[in-house]
Amino acid sequence: MPQLNETILIGVFVAVEGAHAFSAFMPSYFTIGAFVKTPEDLAHLRKGYAPATVFNLALGGITSALLKSIWPVGLSALVSFLMISAYEKAIRQNALPASSGEAQRIYPPALPAKA
């Protein structure tokens, strides 16, 4: 069994990987305003919380079982809480109602069109 410092370090790595899992299920924290324009968009976005959290806690739980330590699952739970809190903050700050006109805004392409 690894020493406590190694166990915590492995737990931190697992938790960071869990934060990456949120990016697989959710849009970027910085692009939420582009995706959430209606209550339906908001509900759809929040559906990503469940699979991201389950994946994160499963990864932490499996690692905790292998290491016989609560650190990995505890840190995974903390990261899940922090990620959901960050998304909720971004929603409050960036999501615009459809009536604002932002939903109809046309964004230019990221790359220039071929001539």
N, C-alpha and C positions, 0 to 999 in steps of 0.2 A: 504494500500500500504506500502511495506517495506521501511525503511529509506535507504538513499543513500548507506551507508556502507554495509547493508545487500544486496541491489540490486547488488552492485559491486561484493560482495562475491559470490552470486548466479551466476552472469555472469562469474566469474572465474571458478566455478565448471562446468558450461555448456561448456566453452571453453576447459577445460581439457578433458571433455568427448568427445568433438569434435576431439581432438588430438588422443584419443583412437579409434575413428571411422576410422581415417586414417589407423590404424594398421589392421582393419578388411578388408579394400579394397586394401591395399598395402603390399608388403613384408617389412620386417624389414629394417630400415635404414642401419644396419650393414651387411645385406645379399644381398644388391642390386648387388654387383659385381658378385655374384653367379647366378643371374637371368638375367642380361643384357649382352648378348654376341653378339647380332646382332641388326641391325636397327629395325627389326620386334619385337624383345624382348623389345626394348626401347619404341616403339609405344604402345605395349600391356601394359607395365608398366604405361605409362602416361594415359592410359584410366581409370585407377583407380582414377585419380585426380577428375574427374567430380562427380562420385557418393559420394566420401568422402566429397567433398566440399558442394554438395547439402545437404547431411545429416547434416553436421555441421551447415550450415546456416539455415536449417529448424529448427533444435533444438534451435539455438540461436534466430531465428525469433519468434517461438512459445513462448519461455520464455520471450522475449521482449514484446510480445503482452500481456501476462498474467501479467507481472510486470509494463506494461506501461512505459518502459524505453528502451533506445537504447543501454545500456551497454551490455547486453548478445549478441545481434546480432553483435555489433561492436567488441567485444572480440572474437567471433566466426570467424568473417572475418579475424581478425588479426592472429588467430591461423591457419586458412587455408592458408593464405599467408606464414606464417613462416614454416609450414609443407611442402608446395610445394617447397619453397626455399631450405629447408634442403634436400629434395629428389633430387632436381636438383644438389645441391652441391655434394651429394653422387654419383650421376650418373657421374658427371665430374671427381671425384676422383677415383672411384672404377670400373666403367664399362670398360671392356676390349674388344677390337675388337676380332672377331672370329679368325683372322689371327695370334693372339698372341700365340695360342696354349692352352690358358687357357680354351677355350670352350671344348677341348678334354680331359682335365684333369679329372681323376677319383678320386673322393673323397672317403675316407674310410668310412664305416658305423659308425654311432655314437655309436652304441651298438655292443658288440662282438657277433659273430655268435654262435648259440648253437652248442655244441659239438656232 
